[in-house]
């Protein structure tokens, strides 16, 4: 039973097979027999877990397991407490209604790695950062949620999945680590309690 944590770089697609224009996971991981437990779209960065075990894959990926996933989103526009409240309460995205989630403004994370390439800077348009924790994970959900409240996402980083966070693992973009038996057990028995992914 294997569980790997990867800090997926911006632009990498969540598959091992070659892609005509983007790097795949094979550019970073040379471990045979593992596959992504859940997905992270190519334009998003951060924690991706990979496994060779179906139980772990189900624990991470299946929505009914309610495993929290925490994201930091840099969004366009000034801070709006009404938008935060709407995100928390759930909103209609047309094809589905999001479940209530945790959402709050956070300070710009100065310890976060630099994105390559960086987002386009526009001095006349403010940005701010949100921390959003979901227990569901539909395609491009965070981006769709922030756009629906008028705050398009410019940069999206997944920092934690259940008890595992990318800062504890000390992973630079493109680096991965095999997690030990204790972490595997935590993942299988995780109860929903979480601590902030921000390092002390």
N, C-alpha and C positions, 0 to 999 in steps of 0.2 A: 504494500500500500504506500503510494508516493504522493506527496503534496509539495508543489513548488510555488514560490511567490516570485513574480516578475514585476518589475517596474516598467510597464509597457511605454515605450516612447511615442510621442506624437507622430502620427502618420503610419504607424504599423497596423496592419490588419490582423484580426484574430483568427488566423488560419495558418497551417504549416505549408500548404501548397503554394506554389509560386503565383504572384500577381503581376500583371503587366506593368503597373506603374508604381506600386507601393511595396515596401519591405514587408515580409511576412514574419511570423514568430520564429521561423527557421533562421532568420538573421541573428537571433539572440540566444536561442535555446537549441542545444545539440543533444538533448536527452530523448531517446526513442520511447514510444509507448505512452506518452502523456498527451492530454488534450485539454483545451480550456474548459473550466467550470464556470459557465456563464460567458458573457461577451462584454467587450468594451469597444465602442466604435473607433474607427481609425483616427478621427480628429480629437479623441480624448486620450488622456494620459493616466498613468498611475497603476494601482495595484490590480494585477490579474493573477488568479490562482489557476494552476494546472494540476491535473491528477491522472492516475491510471486506474482509479477506483470508482465504480458507479455510485456507491453510497455517498462518497464525498461530493461527487459531481451533483447528485440530487440535493444534498444538504445545502449546497451553495447556490445552485441555479434555479431550483423549483420555487415559484412564488409562494406556494402554500406553506413553505418552511419558514417564511417570515424572517429570513436572515437579513439584518440591517446592513445596508451599504451606504457609506458616507462619502460625499463628494464636496469638493470646494469648487465653486463656480465664480469666475470673474465675469460680471455682467455689465452691460452698457446702461448708462443712465444713473441719475442720482438715487440715493436710498429712498425707498417708499415703504413705510410700515404697513400700508394697506396691501401692497403686493406680497409682503412676507406673510401676512395673515391669510391671504388667498391661497398661497402655496401650502400653508399648514393645513388648511381646512379641506383641501381637495378641490379640483377644478375640472370642468368638462373640456376635454381636448377633441371632442367630435366623435372619435371612434371608441373612446372609453373615458370614464371619470376616474381621476386619480384618487387613491386612498389618502387619508390624512397622513402627514409626514412631519418630521422635525425640520424647521428652517429658521435660520437666524443670520444676522449680519456678523461678519468677523473682520478683524483687522487684516489688512493686506499681509499675507504670510511671507515675511522676509527670509525665511529659511527654505522656501520652496526653490527647487532647481529652476534654472533658466530654460524656457522652452526654445526649441530649435525647429522652425524659425519662430521668432517672437511674434506676438500679436501686433497688429497695426496700431500704432499710437496716434491718437487724434486729440490734440490739446484742448479743443473746444467741446469735447464730449466726455463727461466724467464717467468713471467706472467705480464699482465697489465689489466686494467679495461676499458670497453667501456660503454657509455650510448647510447642506441639505442631506438628510438621512432618510432613505426609502426602505420599505420592506417589500417592494415590488420592483420590477426592472424591465419595463417594456422598451422597445427600440427607441433610442434617442429621447428617453422620457424627460430627463432633467432639462435638456435643451428646449424641448417642446413646452415644458412647464414655464420656464422663465420667459420664453417668447410670448406665451399666452398672457402674461401679466405685464407685457411691454418692456421687458428687460432681457434682450437677447444675450445669450451666453457667448463670450469671446474666448474663454479658456475654461476647460473642464478637467479636473483631476480627481480620480477616485483615490481616496486616502485610506479607507478601511473597509474590510469585509468581515462582519462579525467581530471576533476577538483579535483579528490580525490587522495591523496597520503598517503602512509602507515605511514610516519613520522608525518604528521599532526594528524593522528588518535592515535599516540603513542601506537601502538600495538606491543607487543612482540610476537614471534612465538606461534601460538596456541590461541591467544587472538582475540576476535571479539567484535564489537560494532554496535549497531543499529544507523543508520544515520538519522538525523532529516529531517523535511519537506523542509527546505531551501536547503539542499544538494540534496534531491530528485529533486527539481525544477532545480537546477544547472545542474544535470545530463541530464534531459530531454531537456534543452535548450542550452547545451554546444555548443559553436561556434567553438571550435578548438584552442582558445587561451589557453596557458598553461604557468605556471611558473615552474621553476626548482623544482623537488622533493627534492632537497638537503635542509635541514633545514638551516635557517639563523644562 
